[in-house]
Amino acid sequence: MQTAINIAMIIVSVVLIIMILLQAKGSGFTGTFGGDAGSINRTRRGVEKTLFQATIVTAVVYVVLAMISTF
């Protein structure tokens, strides 16, 4: 059982990394430190909103798996 949880954690973590990198595609180095002021008031729509929500769900799944693996 522990092996299955560890494999699931690896898969979820890789998916989470890919999802985060897909979201950060448009932000440059200056946007990281607040240089891109135009994107502050932007609203997520369509695929970007779905990707954002899926990233949150994937992060929650990862945390739950991490908690289960400690028992």
Legacy VTK file of the C-alpha trace (Angstrom):
# vtk DataFile Version 3.0
C-alpha trace
ASCII
DATASET POLYDATA
POINTS 71 float
0.000 0.000 0.000
2.831 2.381 0.879
4.444 1.816 -2.519
1.210 2.723 -4.301
0.901 5.943 -2.302
4.519 6.861 -3.077
3.999 6.262 -6.800
0.794 8.327 -6.705
2.664 11.152 -4.951
5.362 11.135 -7.635
2.780 11.264 -10.419
0.759 14.024 -8.733
3.896 16.063 -8.047
5.012 15.866 -11.691
1.527 16.900 -12.844
1.536 19.772 -10.340
4.933 21.005 -11.563
3.736 20.933 -15.178
0.547 22.812 -14.298
2.459 25.503 -12.441
4.897 25.922 -15.314
2.011 26.270 -17.768
0.579 29.102 -15.667
3.909 30.912 -15.435
4.399 30.811 -19.218
3.391 34.430 -19.814
5.102 36.039 -16.844
8.637 37.203 -17.390
11.447 37.815 -14.955
10.337 41.403 -14.323
6.795 40.259 -13.540
8.120 38.183 -10.676
9.358 41.257 -8.827
6.408 43.530 -9.580
7.747 45.161 -12.735
4.708 44.150 -14.785
1.975 46.296 -13.229
-0.495 45.677 -16.068
-1.235 42.106 -15.012
-2.286 42.917 -11.447
-5.957 43.570 -12.186
-6.353 40.879 -14.824
-9.177 38.361 -14.520
-8.693 34.693 -15.347
-11.070 33.392 -17.997
-11.618 30.219 -19.974
-8.762 27.745 -20.063
-6.606 29.883 -17.757
-9.289 29.782 -15.046
-9.770 26.028 -15.467
-6.016 25.445 -15.245
-5.827 27.594 -12.103
-8.635 25.667 -10.409
-7.176 22.311 -11.481
-3.831 23.358 -9.982
-5.509 24.041 -6.645
-7.266 20.666 -6.717
-4.013 18.902 -7.617
-2.203 20.646 -4.757
-4.914 19.561 -2.309
-4.660 15.967 -3.581
-0.887 16.110 -3.070
-1.271 17.352 0.514
-3.839 14.660 1.286
-1.531 11.985 -0.133
1.337 13.366 1.947
-0.795 13.184 5.078
-1.889 9.632 4.272
1.708 8.535 3.690
2.702 9.596 7.202
0.331 7.100 8.832
LINES 1 72
71 0 1 2 3 4 5 6 7 8 9 10 11 12 13 14 15 16 17 18 19 20 21 22 23 24 25 26 27 28 29 30 31 32 33 34 35 36 37 38 39 40 41 42 43 44 45 46 47 48 49 50 51 52 53 54 55 56 57 58 59 60 61 62 63 64 65 66 67 68 69 70
